Amino acid sequence: MLGMDQEGWKPDLVVAHPSWGEALFVRDLWPRAKLLCYLEFYYAAEGRDVGFDLEFGQPDLGMRSQLRLKNTTHLHALATMDRGLSPTRWQRDSFPEHHHRNIDVVFDGIDTQRVRPDQSASAVLRAASGREHRVQAGDEVVTFVSRHLEPYRGYHRFMRALPGVLAARPQAVAILVGGNGVSYGPPAPDGKSWRDIFLHEVRDHIDADRVFFVGTLDYERYLRLLQISACHVYLTYPFVLSWSCVEALSAGCLVIGSDTPPVAEFIDHGDNGLLVDFFDTAGLTKRVVDALAHPYRYTTLRERARARVKAQHDLNRHSLPAQQALIEQLMGS
């Protein structure tokens, strides 16, 4: 910003994500500029992601202190911004209540013309043994997507459900999209990856040739897998909602999601998807097996999933106009 200012920039508006301190000194350098902050998540030691999954322990004083300090940049932003923007109500509500009136809720938006069902979609996968396997829309394909395969996004819960799913449905395959690192939460112990830890836990109870780890994908290949999916599992701690959840809904997937607040804001159980307790392995297995065994029971849910995204979260018809209207309102104030 200093370099831009020295080149003569005097912005009317600055839009910033303040989490890592990007917005700290905007007011000092450009006191006349309007400041709009994208407020993604306010940390807490209880009631959200931290301490949710007791398998990985409770937060100690060090962690609680760390969380308080991580909120420092948000508190600076709340004190200096003209307006805030959050993508979901639950994320907005994570911030102190007396600031809610100054934070608009507008989801980032999905290009529903691009992210749409395609009954002709197909893909060729390579199993661990090297054998190629072709899948297409209509096959018994279970998909799971996360930036990285880690506990925050329920990778371990999904892997523990897989043996039961594959045993009950001999033609089913599982496709997992995501890297081997960590986006959220602690790293895996002893230099291992979370992917390998939980794969090792179930490896003697699954057919490795029916479980495909495809790593990270370009966007078109990723969308093709959503279009092929007979059942898409999306699990998360009470944390920031992934775009992939809403993209799966837009693609007409039957989404089986964890009954955690950010997911329940977008999925009404039995209406446009299904919800299951994050920790209920048997319940998740049962829902996935039923989805694969009786796909036509869920046709209406898939149609409603897409219809709701189009009606409420389409990028060009809803989200972008709402974001532009917020900026115009802010600039006119």
ABEGO torsion letter per residue (X at the ends): XAAAAAAGBBBABBBBBAAAGAAAAAAAABAABBBBBBBABBBBABGBABGABAAAEBBBAAAAAAAAAAAAAAAAAAAABABBBBABAAAAAABBAAAAAABBBBBAEBBAAABBBBAABBBBBBBAAGBBBBBBBGBBBBBBBBABBBAAAGAAAAAAAAAAAAAABAABBBBBBEBABBABEBBBBGGBBAAAAAAAAAAAABBAAABBBAEBBBAAAAAAAAAABABBBBBBBBBBBBAAAAAAAAAGBBBBBBBBAAAAAABBBGAAEBBBBAABAAAAAAAAAAAAABAAAAAAAAAAAAAAAAAAABAAAAAAAAAAAAAAAAAAX
